[in-house]
Amino acid sequence: MTYLLTRNIVAATVPGLSTAVGFAGFNLGRRDTRALDGLDKATITRRATVAASGRAAWRGQVEGVTVALAVLIVVHLPTRGFMVDWLLPLAPALAAGLARQGGLLSARLTHESAKASTLRPVLNRNPLAEGARH
């Protein structure tokens, strides 16, 4: 759609690729957080740990290859110049990195915390406070 409006391949490619790898990074960040939440249990087995780390490595490779391909596409655009050759290839990588961190953060913010009344009362370990009571 941007190309139809601007008739500029650079103006269409860079935002399009940045948006695509941004969505992928956000989704992979949420998946990483969900996988980490599954490992928080006390009865985790070695097999589950190896399986989770294998899936995390696979997600990391997918994100890295996706960003690398987006950067290569931007680098090989027909337009030349400092901006197109050196600065604009950083846009998809920056978008993917920020979106991944946003996915990690958004998945953490959706967790519900325990009510304060269900927590154990904290004992006062201050010896001066105990001596003042007696």
JOGIKA-V479538 format. One record per residue. N is the residue number from 1. PHI is phi in degrees with one decimal (NA if undefined). Layout:
# JOGIKA-V479538
N_PHI, N_PHI
This chain:
# JOGIKA-V479538
1_NA, 2_-65.0, 3_-64.9, 4_-64.6, 5_-82.1, 6_-104.5, 7_56.3, 8_-128.5, 9_-67.3, 10_-68.7, 11_-65.7, 12_-92.5, 13_-75.2, 14_-63.8, 15_-66.0, 16_-64.5, 17_-68.2, 18_-63.2, 19_-66.4, 20_-64.4, 21_-72.4, 22_-65.9, 23_-62.9, 24_-64.4, 25_-63.7, 26_-63.0, 27_-64.7, 28_-68.4, 29_-64.4, 30_-64.3, 31_-66.4, 32_-62.8, 33_-66.3, 34_-62.5, 35_-66.6, 36_-66.5, 37_-65.2, 38_-69.5, 39_-91.3, 40_-74.9, 41_-71.5, 42_-75.2, 43_-102.1, 44_-74.1, 45_-101.3, 46_-64.5, 47_-62.6, 48_-66.0, 49_-66.0, 50_-65.8, 51_-64.8, 52_-67.2, 53_-70.4, 54_-65.9, 55_-66.9, 56_-66.1, 57_-64.8, 58_-64.3, 59_-63.0, 60_-63.9, 61_-67.3, 62_-62.8, 63_-66.5, 64_-64.4, 65_-67.5, 66_-62.3, 67_-66.7, 68_-62.9, 69_-65.7, 70_-63.0, 71_-65.2, 72_-63.8, 73_-63.6, 74_-67.1, 75_-63.8, 76_-92.0, 77_-69.0, 78_-67.9, 79_-77.2, 80_-119.2, 81_146.1, 82_-61.2, 83_-64.0, 84_-73.1, 85_-81.1, 86_-118.4, 87_-95.3, 88_-65.9, 89_-63.7, 90_-77.1, 91_-61.7, 92_-63.9, 93_-66.2, 94_-65.7, 95_-63.5, 96_-66.9, 97_-64.8, 98_-67.2, 99_-67.7, 100_-64.1, 101_-64.0, 102_-64.0, 103_-66.1, 104_-62.9, 105_-69.4, 106_-66.2, 107_-69.1, 108_-71.9, 109_-74.1, 110_-84.4, 111_-72.7, 112_-95.7, 113_-86.9, 114_-73.9, 115_-66.7, 116_-64.7, 117_-73.1, 118_-88.2, 119_-84.3, 120_-66.1, 121_-68.4, 122_-84.7, 123_-75.9, 124_-84.1, 125_-94.4, 126_-78.8, 127_-65.6, 128_-68.5, 129_-69.0, 130_-69.4, 131_-68.2, 132_-72.9, 133_-74.0, 134_-76.2
